[in-house]
Amino acid sequence: MALYALVPLAWLVINATKTPEGLFSSFGLWFDDGHFALFDNIKTTFTYDNGIFSRWLGNTLLYVVLGAGGATFLAVLAGYGLAKFQFFGKKAVFAIVIGAVAVPPTALAVPTFLMFSKIGLTNTPWAVIIPSLISPFGLYLMWTFAAQAIPTEMLEAARVDGASEFRTLFRISVPLLAPGIVTTLLFTMVSTMNNYFLPLIMLKNPDWYPLTVGLNAWNAQAGTAGGEAVFNLVITGSLITIVLLLAAFLMLQRYWQSGLAAGSVKE
């Protein structure tokens, strides 16, 4: 498992240091002797084609902040409500959520495109952001986590003391839900950053491409008539994308812990 996870990453790091010629003249899992082009590749990645990579990077961050952030916020609200409130039709909602988790996102891409084209939102960032706001898996994760992490006795004590439902949620429940929130956020971030097919069919203007679609467009240049092969830039751009994800994991890992409610209720 370690080899499966680390060998592709090592290949990416090593080959990001090579020139275009060195990619094909040297061994893939070792550096090109006498040539260390990492910093030149990074500079060229950000300046190539009038700096379009920076635009794609900004688009990806926009989709992650609004899409993944919004999906996490909605999952927290819905998961908490489903876990801690009783209402008519709760079992039906549970069945719908489980069914939605089983549906692959690619199966919904074409119907979503047709719907968004009818309302004139295709080729706009909203065509990527709005579908990203719905995460059935994030909802199910927060639902199951809230059911276990928040003791009902704490909520009842807060209500007896006169706290409103919103104050109980944000002052008592949200701190206890921190590990689940971070887990959901990380999953939705990875899902949004890896999203390829939906932006591919929704966006025609390269200025709105995320990194996934943009880097694939660079990669496809080599197969077009008169196109320039920029495999070194594709590899370097992919490395930069992975570094961003790793940085997010490292910054959020201290919140990724369990047992925050241990000892808060004495049975």
Backbone as JSON, one array per atom type, in Angstrom:
{
  "sequence": "MALYALVPLAWLVINATKTPEGLFSSFGLWFDDGHFALFDNIKTTFTYDNGIFSRWLGNTLLYVVLGAGGATFLAVLAGYGLAKFQFFGKKAVFAIVIGAVAVPPTALAVPTFLMFSKIGLTNTPWAVIIPSLISPFGLYLMWTFAAQAIPTEMLEAARVDGASEFRTLFRISVPLLAPGIVTTLLFTMVSTMNNYFLPLIMLKNPDWYPLTVGLNAWNAQAGTAGGEAVFNLVITGSLITIVLLLAAFLMLQRYWQSGLAAGSVKE",
  "N": [[0.83, -1.2, 0.0], [1.98, 1.22, 0.76], [3.9, 1.49, -1.27], [2.19, 1.68, -3.48], [0.98, 4.13, -2.97], [3.11, 5.95, -2.7], [5.01, 5.65, -4.79], [3.94, 6.74, -7.31], [3.82, 9.44, -6.49], [6.51, 9.96, -5.94], [7.54, 9.6, -8.53], [6.33, 11.81, -9.76], [7.49, 14.0, -8.38], [10.21, 13.63, -9.01], [10.25, 13.79, -11.85], [9.34, 16.34, -12.26], [11.56, 17.85, -12.04], [12.91, 17.75, -14.4], [14.01, 18.59, -17.72], [12.18, 19.1, -20.85], [13.42, 17.42, -22.73], [14.83, 15.72, -21.05], [12.85, 14.2, -19.89], [12.38, 12.08, -21.59], [14.81, 10.97, -22.08], [15.96, 9.95, -19.8], [15.92, 7.75, -16.92], [12.77, 7.01, -15.52], [12.3, 6.96, -12.75], [14.39, 8.25, -11.58], [16.67, 11.04, -11.17], [17.62, 13.4, -13.72], [20.84, 13.43, -14.74], [22.92, 16.18, -14.23], [21.07, 18.07, -14.92], [18.8, 20.1, -13.39], [15.8, 21.16, -13.34], [13.64, 22.14, -11.89], [12.89, 24.66, -10.73], [12.93, 26.3, -12.95], [10.92, 25.06, -14.41], [8.7, 25.53, -12.75], [8.57, 28.34, -12.89], [8.1, 28.66, -15.66], [5.67, 27.33, -15.85], [3.89, 29.08, -14.57], [4.05, 31.27, -16.24], [3.58, 30.53, -18.83], [1.59, 30.71, -21.8], [0.47, 33.28, -21.37], [0.23, 33.27, -18.59], [-1.92, 31.61, -17.84], [-2.16, 29.48, -16.12], [-2.14, 30.48, -13.52], [-4.64, 31.66, -13.46], [-6.25, 29.37, -13.71], [-5.57, 28.14, -11.32], [-6.56, 30.01, -9.46], [-9.29, 29.79, -10.13], [-9.78, 27.14, -9.31], [-9.36, 27.35, -6.54], [-11.47, 29.07, -5.98], [-13.69, 27.43, -6.61], [-13.29, 25.45, -4.72], [-13.45, 26.82, -2.24], [-16.07, 27.99, -2.28], [-17.67, 25.86, -3.24], [-16.83, 23.34, -1.92], [-16.69, 24.36, 0.7], [-19.31, 25.36, 1.03], [-20.75, 22.97, 0.67], [-19.91, 21.52, 2.89], [-20.91, 23.12, 4.98], [-23.72, 22.95, 4.53], [-23.99, 20.2, 4.86], [-23.37, 19.9, 7.56], [-25.49, 21.3, 8.82], [-27.76, 19.84, 7.87], [-27.09, 17.19, 8.58], [-26.88, 17.37, 11.39], [-29.51, 18.12, 12.03], [-30.95, 15.86, 11.14], [-29.9, 13.93, 12.81], [-30.5, 14.69, 15.43], [-33.13, 15.52, 15.7], [-36.57, 14.63, 15.64], [-38.91, 13.85, 13.16], [-41.62, 13.75, 10.8], [-41.29, 11.48, 8.13], [-38.59, 10.95, 8.29], [-37.29, 8.47, 7.94], [-37.68, 8.09, 5.23], [-36.15, 10.16, 4.17], [-33.64, 9.26, 4.97], [-33.43, 6.95, 3.36], [-33.37, 8.16, 0.85], [-30.99, 9.63, 0.97], [-29.08, 7.57, 1.27], [-29.49, 6.28, -1.17], [-28.69, 8.33, -2.89], [-25.96, 8.49, -2.32], [-25.07, 6.2, -3.54], [-25.24, 6.75, -6.23], [-23.21, 7.4, -8.99], [-21.31, 10.39, -9.59], [-20.79, 11.02, -12.3], [-22.95, 9.99, -13.65], [-24.9, 11.84, -13.28], [-24.03, 14.04, -14.58], [-24.67, 14.73, -17.31], [-27.59, 15.09, -17.24], [-27.54, 17.25, -15.42], [-26.14, 19.15, -16.9], [-27.98, 19.61, -19.02], [-30.09, 20.71, -17.58], [-28.91, 23.04, -16.5], [-28.27, 24.34, -18.84], [-30.75, 25.1, -19.76], [-31.43, 27.14, -18.03], [-29.51, 28.95, -18.5], [-26.92, 28.95, -17.31], [-24.67, 27.6, -18.04], [-21.17, 27.52, -18.94], [-20.36, 29.29, -17.02], [-18.98, 30.07, -13.76], [-20.82, 29.28, -11.84], [-22.0, 26.99, -12.76], [-20.32, 24.99, -11.99], [-19.99, 25.41, -9.27], [-22.56, 25.31, -7.99], [-23.59, 22.56, -8.35], [-21.62, 21.36, -6.79], [-22.29, 21.97, -4.23], [-23.91, 20.08, -3.13], [-23.53, 17.25, -1.32], [-24.05, 14.11, -0.87], [-22.64, 12.04, 0.45], [-21.15, 13.51, 2.31], [-23.25, 14.54, 3.85], [-24.32, 12.15, 4.9], [-22.11, 11.3, 6.38], [-21.84, 13.38, 8.32], [-24.28, 13.09, 9.56], [-24.18, 10.49, 10.77], [-21.96, 10.93, 12.41], [-22.75, 13.06, 14.07], [-24.81, 11.84, 15.46], [-23.43, 10.19, 17.21], [-21.45, 11.75, 18.43], [-22.56, 13.89, 19.8], [-23.96, 14.14, 22.83], [-27.3, 13.59, 23.78], [-28.2, 14.44, 26.23], [-26.68, 16.71, 26.8], [-27.71, 18.58, 25.0], [-30.34, 18.74, 25.92], [-29.86, 19.82, 28.46], [-28.86, 22.35, 27.74], [-31.12, 23.45, 26.54], [-32.85, 23.54, 28.71], [-31.55, 25.48, 30.18], [-32.23, 27.66, 28.73], [-31.11, 28.21, 26.24], [-31.21, 28.99, 22.77], [-32.09, 27.1, 19.79], [-30.31, 27.59, 17.69], [-28.16, 28.76, 19.03], [-27.45, 26.63, 20.65], [-26.61, 24.87, 18.69], [-24.37, 26.19, 17.43], [-22.71, 26.96, 19.57], [-22.38, 24.78, 21.25], [-22.7, 22.27, 19.89], [-21.25, 22.43, 17.42], [-18.42, 22.72, 18.14], [-18.03, 20.11, 19.2], [-18.44, 18.66, 16.93], [-16.24, 19.09, 15.4], [-14.1, 17.25, 14.49], [-15.57, 15.63, 12.66], [-16.53, 17.62, 10.92], [-14.14, 18.59, 9.8], [-13.25, 16.26, 8.54], [-15.32, 15.86, 6.65], [-14.99, 18.24, 5.22], [-12.42, 17.87, 4.12], [-12.86, 15.64, 2.47], [-14.76, 16.71, 0.66], [-13.25, 18.77, -0.4], [-11.19, 17.37, -1.76], [-12.8, 15.99, -3.57], [-13.88, 18.13, -5.04], [-11.58, 19.34, -6.12], [-10.66, 17.27, -7.69], [-12.63, 17.08, -9.52], [-13.55, 16.58, -12.78], [-15.06, 15.78, -15.11], [-17.55, 17.15, -14.97], [-16.87, 20.04, -15.01], [-15.68, 19.91, -17.52], [-17.75, 19.47, -19.4], [-19.4, 21.57, -18.82], [-18.05, 24.0, -19.14], [-16.83, 26.18, -21.61], [-15.17, 28.31, -22.01], [-11.77, 28.78, -21.62], [-10.8, 30.44, -19.61], [-12.27, 29.94, -17.34], [-11.64, 27.42, -16.57], [-10.94, 24.77, -14.23], [-7.99, 23.43, -12.54], [-7.8, 20.7, -13.21], [-9.09, 20.34, -15.73], [-7.73, 22.25, -17.22], [-4.98, 21.44, -17.13], [-5.22, 19.01, -18.46], [-5.91, 19.96, -20.96], [-3.52, 21.2, -21.7], [-1.97, 18.89, -21.8], [-3.11, 17.59, -23.95], [-2.32, 19.09, -26.07], [-0.08, 18.15, -27.41], [-1.02, 16.28, -29.14], [-2.32, 17.57, -31.16], [-2.54, 19.24, -34.34], [0.24, 21.12, -35.04], [0.46, 21.71, -32.38], [2.06, 22.42, -29.24], [4.2, 20.42, -27.33], [4.06, 20.15, -23.94], [4.83, 18.58, -21.73], [6.44, 18.66, -19.46], [5.47, 20.9, -18.12], [2.88, 20.1, -17.56], [3.37, 18.04, -15.72], [4.69, 19.47, -13.7], [2.67, 21.31, -13.0], [0.78, 19.51, -12.02], [2.13, 18.58, -9.78], [2.21, 20.93, -8.22], [-0.51, 21.2, -7.71], [-0.97, 18.93, -6.1], [0.64, 19.56, -3.93], [-0.78, 21.67, -2.82], [-3.07, 20.33, -1.85], [-1.85, 18.63, 0.03], [-0.87, 20.56, 1.81], [-3.28, 21.58, 2.78], [-4.26, 19.32, 4.17], [-2.26, 19.07, 6.14], [-2.55, 21.46, 7.56], [-5.08, 21.15, 8.63], [-5.01, 18.88, 10.15], [-4.7, 18.89, 12.92], [-7.19, 19.35, 13.9], [-8.41, 17.06, 13.37], [-9.46, 14.8, 15.08], [-10.73, 12.56, 17.57], [-13.18, 11.92, 20.16], [-13.79, 14.26, 21.58], [-15.94, 14.77, 23.16], [-15.67, 13.14, 25.27], [-16.24, 12.24, 28.58], [-17.86, 14.42, 29.08], [-20.43, 13.98, 29.82], [-21.91, 12.48, 32.52], [-23.0, 9.35, 33.14]],
  "CA": [[0.0, 0.0, 0.0], [2.88, 2.37, 0.78], [4.45, 1.62, -2.62], [1.11, 2.14, -4.36], [0.69, 5.54, -2.7], [4.28, 6.81, -2.75], [5.76, 5.59, -6.05], [3.5, 7.79, -8.25], [4.21, 10.76, -5.99], [7.96, 10.08, -6.17], [7.72, 9.81, -9.97], [5.93, 13.17, -10.07], [8.5, 14.92, -7.86], [11.45, 13.46, -9.77], [10.13, 14.25, -13.23], [9.13, 17.78, -12.28], [12.89, 18.48, -12.05], [13.57, 17.46, -15.67], [13.69, 19.36, -18.92], [11.37, 18.29, -21.77], [14.24, 16.36, -23.32], [15.21, 14.78, -20.01], [11.74, 13.3, -19.58], [12.4, 10.9, -22.46], [16.17, 10.44, -22.21], [16.45, 9.46, -18.52], [15.07, 6.78, -16.23], [11.63, 7.72, -14.95], [12.32, 7.01, -11.28], [15.62, 8.86, -11.07], [16.89, 12.38, -11.68], [18.42, 13.57, -14.93], [22.16, 13.91, -14.32], [23.39, 17.44, -14.78], [19.98, 19.01, -15.2], [17.79, 20.24, -12.34], [14.99, 22.24, -13.94], [12.39, 22.32, -11.14], [12.52, 26.06, -10.57], [12.61, 26.8, -14.29], [9.6, 24.52, -14.77], [7.69, 26.26, -11.98], [8.46, 29.68, -13.48], [7.46, 28.56, -16.96], [4.27, 26.94, -15.65], [3.09, 30.26, -14.22], [4.14, 32.32, -17.27], [3.21, 29.99, -20.14], [0.27, 31.09, -22.33], [0.04, 34.51, -20.68], [-0.04, 33.02, -17.17], [-3.26, 31.04, -17.67], [-2.14, 28.55, -14.99], [-2.54, 31.23, -12.32], [-6.09, 31.8, -13.55], [-6.83, 28.07, -13.38], [-5.36, 27.93, -9.89], [-7.55, 30.84, -8.77], [-10.61, 29.18, -10.33], [-9.87, 25.95, -8.46], [-9.54, 27.81, -5.16], [-12.84, 29.6, -5.89], [-14.61, 26.3, -6.58], [-13.1, 24.73, -3.45], [-13.95, 27.64, -1.12], [-17.52, 28.12, -2.34], [-18.29, 24.55, -3.44], [-16.56, 22.44, -0.79], [-17.1, 25.02, 1.95], [-20.76, 25.37, 1.1], [-21.22, 21.6, 0.85], [-19.67, 21.14, 4.28], [-21.85, 23.86, 5.82], [-25.04, 22.35, 4.38], [-23.95, 18.85, 5.43], [-23.42, 20.05, 9.01], [-26.85, 21.66, 9.21], [-28.68, 18.74, 7.59], [-26.71, 16.03, 9.39], [-27.26, 17.64, 12.78], [-30.97, 18.07, 12.14], [-31.41, 14.48, 10.99], [-29.42, 13.11, 13.92], [-30.97, 15.12, 16.75], [-34.54, 15.91, 15.7], [-37.52, 13.63, 15.15], [-39.93, 14.48, 12.33], [-42.29, 12.84, 9.89], [-40.57, 11.23, 6.89], [-37.15, 10.85, 8.53], [-36.79, 7.23, 7.32], [-37.67, 8.3, 3.79], [-34.97, 10.99, 3.9], [-32.49, 8.37, 5.12], [-33.36, 6.11, 2.17], [-32.98, 9.0, -0.29], [-29.57, 9.95, 1.12], [-28.32, 6.37, 0.96], [-29.58, 6.09, -2.61], [-27.89, 9.37, -3.55], [-24.56, 8.14, -2.16], [-24.77, 5.11, -4.48], [-25.26, 7.22, -7.62], [-21.94, 8.03, -9.37], [-21.5, 11.77, -10.08], [-20.78, 11.1, -13.77], [-24.28, 9.66, -14.15], [-25.74, 13.03, -13.16], [-23.4, 15.17, -15.27], [-25.43, 15.13, -18.5], [-28.85, 15.76, -16.83], [-27.23, 18.54, -14.81], [-25.81, 20.07, -18.0], [-29.21, 19.98, -19.72], [-30.86, 21.59, -16.71], [-28.24, 24.33, -16.39], [-28.34, 25.03, -20.13], [-32.09, 25.68, -19.86], [-31.51, 28.38, -17.23], [-28.45, 29.85, -18.96], [-25.79, 29.02, -16.39], [-23.48, 26.92, -18.55], [-20.02, 28.38, -19.24], [-20.16, 30.22, -15.91], [-18.5, 29.33, -12.59], [-21.94, 28.72, -11.06], [-22.29, 25.65, -13.26], [-19.46, 24.09, -11.24], [-20.14, 25.63, -7.83], [-23.87, 24.88, -7.47], [-23.65, 21.1, -8.13], [-20.68, 20.95, -5.74], [-22.86, 22.25, -2.9], [-24.65, 18.92, -2.65], [-22.65, 16.11, -1.06], [-24.78, 13.09, -0.1], [-21.73, 11.33, 1.34], [-20.86, 14.42, 3.42], [-24.44, 14.57, 4.69], [-24.39, 10.89, 5.65], [-21.0, 11.29, 7.34], [-22.17, 14.26, 9.42], [-25.44, 12.5, 10.24], [-23.72, 9.42, 11.65], [-21.03, 11.47, 13.4], [-23.5, 13.85, 15.04], [-25.59, 10.93, 16.3], [-22.56, 9.59, 18.21], [-20.55, 12.7, 19.08], [-23.28, 14.89, 20.6], [-24.89, 13.52, 23.78], [-28.62, 14.24, 23.84], [-28.34, 15.07, 27.55], [-26.11, 18.06, 26.73], [-28.67, 19.45, 24.31], [-31.46, 18.97, 26.83], [-29.42, 20.75, 29.51], [-28.78, 23.67, 27.15], [-32.48, 23.95, 26.35], [-33.38, 23.87, 30.03], [-30.93, 26.75, 30.58], [-32.79, 28.75, 27.92], [-30.39, 28.46, 25.0], [-31.97, 28.75, 21.55], [-31.57, 25.98, 19.01], [-29.14, 28.02, 16.93], [-27.05, 28.93, 19.96], [-27.04, 25.28, 21.03], [-25.87, 24.28, 17.57], [-23.07, 26.81, 17.14], [-21.86, 27.1, 20.75], [-22.16, 23.49, 21.91], [-22.59, 21.12, 18.99], [-20.21, 22.58, 16.4], [-17.09, 22.3, 18.65], [-17.98, 18.66, 19.32], [-18.47, 18.1, 15.59], [-15.05, 19.54, 14.66], [-13.45, 16.2, 13.7], [-16.43, 15.26, 11.53], [-16.57, 18.73, 9.98], [-12.88, 18.6, 9.07], [-13.25, 15.1, 7.66], [-16.21, 16.16, 5.53], [-14.37, 19.3, 4.42], [-11.32, 17.31, 3.35], [-13.44, 14.81, 1.4], [-15.38, 17.56, -0.36], [-12.15, 19.48, -1.07], [-10.57, 16.45, -2.72], [-13.77, 15.73, -4.63], [-14.01, 19.32, -5.87], [-10.35, 19.55, -6.86], [-10.53, 16.19, -8.66], [-13.77, 17.11, -10.43], [-13.07, 16.79, -14.15], [-16.06, 15.62, -16.17], [-18.56, 18.21, -14.89], [-16.37, 21.27, -15.62], [-15.36, 19.69, -18.94], [-18.94, 19.64, -20.24], [-20.08, 22.82, -18.48], [-17.27, 25.21, -19.44], [-16.18, 26.3, -22.91], [-14.16, 29.36, -21.91], [-10.61, 28.32, -20.82], [-10.56, 31.31, -18.46], [-12.99, 29.42, -16.18], [-11.24, 26.04, -16.31], [-10.14, 24.42, -13.04], [-6.69, 22.85, -12.87], [-7.94, 19.38, -13.83], [-9.4, 20.49, -17.15], [-6.67, 23.04, -17.84], [-3.78, 20.62, -17.32], [-5.51, 18.04, -19.51], [-5.85, 20.68, -22.23], [-2.09, 21.29, -22.01], [-1.48, 17.56, -22.15], [-3.66, 17.23, -25.26], [-1.72, 19.92, -27.13], [0.92, 17.39, -28.18], [-1.69, 15.46, -30.14], [-3.01, 18.41, -32.14], [-1.7, 19.74, -35.43], [0.94, 22.36, -34.68], [0.44, 21.92, -30.94], [3.35, 22.34, -28.55], [4.25, 19.45, -26.24], [4.52, 20.78, -22.69], [4.65, 17.55, -20.7], [7.1, 19.09, -18.23], [4.59, 21.84, -17.44], [1.76, 19.31, -17.04], [3.85, 17.35, -14.53], [4.94, 20.48, -12.66], [1.38, 21.81, -12.54], [0.17, 18.46, -11.2], [2.84, 18.6, -8.49], [1.73, 22.1, -7.48], [-1.86, 20.87, -7.25], [-0.87, 17.98, -4.99], [1.21, 20.27, -2.79], [-1.88, 22.43, -2.21], [-3.87, 19.39, -1.08], [-1.07, 18.22, 1.2], [-0.85, 21.68, 2.74], [-4.59, 21.63, 3.44], [-4.31, 18.22, 5.13], [-1.36, 19.35, 7.26], [-3.1, 22.56, 8.36], [-6.33, 20.75, 9.29], [-4.89, 17.6, 10.84], [-4.82, 19.03, 14.38], [-8.61, 19.3, 14.23], [-8.9, 15.74, 12.96], [-9.3, 13.93, 16.23], [-12.01, 12.11, 18.09], [-13.3, 11.85, 21.6], [-13.87, 15.57, 22.2], [-17.03, 14.8, 24.13], [-15.44, 12.13, 26.33], [-16.31, 12.74, 29.95], [-18.7, 15.59, 29.23], [-21.7, 13.56, 30.42], [-21.75, 11.38, 33.48], [-24.21, 8.52, 33.16]],
  "C": [[0.87, 1.26, 0.0], [3.49, 2.6, -0.61], [3.42, 2.18, -3.59], [0.88, 3.64, -4.2], [1.9, 6.44, -2.98], [5.03, 6.79, -4.07], [5.26, 6.6, -7.07], [3.88, 9.19, -7.79], [5.7, 11.0, -6.19], [8.24, 10.33, -7.65], [7.4, 11.25, -10.34], [6.98, 14.17, -9.61], [9.77, 14.84, -8.7], [11.34, 14.07, -11.16], [9.8, 15.72, -13.35], [10.46, 18.54, -12.3], [13.58, 18.35, -13.4], [13.14, 18.44, -16.76], [12.8, 18.51, -19.83], [12.16, 17.16, -22.41], [14.58, 15.3, -22.29], [14.1, 13.82, -19.63], [11.82, 12.0, -20.37], [13.79, 10.27, -22.56], [16.72, 9.87, -20.91], [15.45, 8.48, -17.92], [13.97, 7.52, -15.45], [11.66, 7.89, -13.46], [13.66, 7.49, -10.75], [15.87, 10.18, -11.79], [17.76, 12.36, -12.93], [19.76, 14.17, -14.53], [22.52, 15.21, -15.04], [22.32, 18.45, -15.09], [18.97, 18.97, -14.05], [16.93, 21.45, -12.72], [13.71, 22.54, -13.17], [11.97, 23.78, -11.1], [12.21, 26.71, -11.92], [11.24, 26.31, -14.74], [8.49, 25.25, -14.04], [7.47, 27.65, -12.57], [7.73, 29.64, -14.81], [5.99, 28.17, -16.84], [3.39, 28.15, -15.38], [3.12, 31.34, -15.28], [3.69, 31.84, -18.64], [1.78, 30.4, -20.52], [-0.34, 32.25, -21.54], [-0.4, 34.26, -19.23], [-1.4, 32.42, -16.9], [-3.3, 30.07, -16.49], [-2.57, 29.25, -13.71], [-4.05, 31.43, -12.29], [-6.78, 30.49, -13.19], [-6.69, 27.77, -11.9], [-6.36, 28.75, -9.07], [-8.96, 30.29, -8.92], [-10.8, 27.98, -9.42], [-10.08, 26.34, -7.01], [-10.95, 28.37, -4.96], [-13.84, 28.46, -5.78], [-14.5, 25.53, -5.26], [-13.72, 25.52, -2.3], [-15.48, 27.69, -1.13], [-18.21, 26.76, -2.43], [-18.1, 23.63, -2.25], [-16.96, 23.06, 0.53], [-18.6, 25.04, 2.12], [-21.33, 23.98, 1.32], [-21.03, 21.14, 2.29], [-20.65, 21.84, 5.22], [-23.26, 23.25, 5.74], [-25.08, 20.95, 4.99], [-24.01, 18.9, 6.95], [-24.83, 20.35, 9.47], [-27.81, 20.48, 9.03], [-28.36, 17.52, 8.44], [-27.09, 16.18, 10.85], [-28.77, 17.54, 12.97], [-31.5, 16.65, 12.05], [-31.01, 13.61, 12.18], [-30.12, 13.43, 15.24], [-32.41, 15.58, 16.81], [-35.38, 14.77, 15.12], [-38.61, 14.35, 14.35], [-40.48, 13.44, 11.37], [-41.48, 12.7, 8.59], [-39.08, 11.08, 7.06], [-36.57, 9.6, 7.87], [-36.73, 7.37, 5.8], [-36.47, 9.15, 3.38], [-33.71, 10.14, 3.97], [-32.33, 7.51, 3.87], [-32.91, 6.91, 0.96], [-31.49, 9.31, -0.23], [-28.71, 8.75, 0.77], [-28.34, 6.09, -0.55], [-28.72, 7.09, -3.37], [-26.4, 9.08, -3.44], [-24.15, 7.1, -3.19], [-24.72, 5.56, -5.93], [-23.93, 7.88, -7.96], [-22.17, 9.43, -9.93], [-21.54, 11.87, -11.6], [-22.14, 10.78, -14.37], [-25.21, 10.87, -14.12], [-25.2, 14.2, -13.98], [-24.22, 15.65, -16.46], [-26.79, 15.73, -18.13], [-28.61, 17.12, -16.2], [-26.9, 19.57, -15.89], [-27.08, 20.54, -18.72], [-30.04, 20.95, -18.88], [-30.24, 22.99, -16.64], [-28.26, 25.09, -17.72], [-29.7, 25.69, -20.32], [-32.19, 27.01, -19.12], [-30.33, 29.3, -17.52], [-27.26, 29.99, -18.05], [-24.56, 28.25, -16.88], [-22.43, 27.95, -18.95], [-19.89, 29.52, -18.23], [-19.66, 29.42, -14.7], [-19.62, 28.72, -11.76], [-22.31, 27.32, -11.52], [-21.43, 24.59, -12.57], [-19.73, 24.2, -9.74], [-21.44, 25.04, -7.3], [-23.97, 23.37, -7.33], [-22.72, 20.62, -7.03], [-21.22, 21.17, -4.34], [-23.58, 21.06, -2.3], [-23.7, 17.73, -2.54], [-23.4, 15.08, -0.23], [-23.87, 12.33, 0.87], [-21.37, 12.2, 2.55], [-22.03, 14.52, 4.38], [-24.52, 13.3, 5.53], [-23.29, 10.82, 6.71], [-21.32, 12.16, 8.55], [-23.35, 13.72, 10.22], [-24.98, 11.44, 11.24], [-22.78, 9.95, 12.74], [-21.77, 12.25, 14.48], [-24.3, 12.96, 15.98], [-24.75, 10.35, 17.43], [-21.8, 10.62, 19.04], [-21.27, 13.68, 20.01], [-24.24, 14.17, 21.54], [-26.21, 14.3, 23.85], [-28.81, 14.96, 25.15], [-27.77, 16.48, 27.56], [-27.07, 19.03, 26.06], [-29.87, 19.75, 25.2], [-31.09, 19.94, 27.94], [-29.33, 22.17, 28.98], [-30.16, 24.28, 26.95], [-33.11, 24.33, 27.67], [-32.82, 25.2, 30.51], [-31.38, 27.92, 29.72], [-32.07, 29.05, 26.63], [-31.29, 28.15, 23.8], [-31.34, 27.6, 20.77], [-30.32, 26.37, 18.23], [-27.93, 28.22, 17.84], [-26.55, 27.57, 20.43], [-26.21, 24.64, 19.94], [-24.47, 24.86, 17.48], [-22.16, 26.92, 18.36], [-21.52, 25.76, 21.4], [-21.86, 22.38, 20.91], [-21.43, 21.24, 18.01], [-18.81, 22.25, 16.94], [-16.96, 20.79, 18.81], [-17.92, 17.98, 17.95], [-17.21, 18.41, 14.79], [-14.36, 18.43, 13.89], [-14.27, 15.77, 12.49], [-16.5, 16.35, 10.49], [-15.3, 18.76, 9.14], [-12.8, 17.43, 8.1], [-14.12, 15.34, 6.43], [-15.61, 17.22, 4.62], [-13.24, 18.74, 3.55], [-11.84, 16.44, 2.2], [-14.02, 15.67, 0.29], [-14.32, 18.39, -1.1], [-11.51, 18.61, -2.14], [-11.52, 16.19, -3.88], [-13.89, 16.92, -5.58], [-12.76, 19.54, -6.72], [-10.14, 18.48, -7.93], [-11.66, 16.19, -9.69], [-13.3, 17.47, -11.84], [-14.22, 16.8, -15.17], [-17.09, 16.75, -16.15], [-18.04, 19.53, -15.45], [-16.07, 21.12, -17.11], [-16.57, 19.94, -19.82], [-19.64, 20.97, -19.97], [-19.37, 24.05, -19.02], [-16.66, 25.13, -20.83], [-15.04, 27.31, -22.88], [-12.99, 28.87, -21.06], [-10.33, 29.18, -19.61], [-11.27, 30.83, -17.2], [-12.62, 27.98, -15.85], [-10.66, 25.9, -14.91], [-8.84, 23.76, -13.48], [-6.82, 21.51, -13.59], [-8.16, 19.49, -15.33], [-8.28, 21.25, -17.87], [-5.43, 22.21, -18.11], [-4.01, 19.55, -18.39], [-5.49, 18.7, -20.88], [-4.39, 20.87, -22.65], [-1.56, 19.95, -22.48], [-1.93, 17.15, -23.56], [-3.05, 18.04, -26.4], [-0.78, 19.12, -28.01], [0.27, 16.57, -29.28], [-2.43, 16.25, -31.19], [-2.03, 18.91, -33.19], [-1.08, 21.07, -35.04], [0.95, 22.64, -33.2], [1.81, 21.71, -30.32], [3.26, 21.34, -27.4], [4.84, 20.11, -25.01], [4.33, 19.79, -21.54], [5.31, 17.95, -19.39], [6.24, 20.07, -17.43], [3.37, 21.12, -16.85], [2.17, 18.62, -15.73], [4.08, 18.34, -13.39], [3.63, 21.05, -12.12], [0.65, 20.8, -11.68], [0.81, 18.41, -9.82], [2.37, 19.76, -7.63], [0.34, 21.84, -6.91], [-1.83, 19.95, -6.05], [-0.31, 18.66, -3.74], [0.14, 21.08, -2.06], [-2.75, 21.53, -1.34], [-3.14, 18.93, 0.18], [-1.01, 19.32, 2.25], [-2.16, 21.79, 3.5], [-4.71, 20.53, 4.48], [-3.46, 18.53, 6.35], [-1.92, 20.46, 8.16], [-4.32, 22.13, 9.16], [-6.19, 19.5, 10.15], [-5.03, 17.73, 12.36], [-6.27, 19.05, 14.83], [-9.2, 17.91, 13.99], [-8.65, 14.75, 14.09], [-10.68, 13.6, 16.77], [-12.01, 12.18, 19.6], [-13.4, 13.19, 22.3], [-14.94, 15.65, 23.27], [-16.82, 13.82, 25.28], [-15.45, 12.79, 27.7], [-17.21, 13.94, 30.13], [-20.04, 15.26, 29.86], [-21.4, 12.39, 31.34], [-23.06, 10.6, 33.56], [-24.54, 8.11, 34.59]]
}
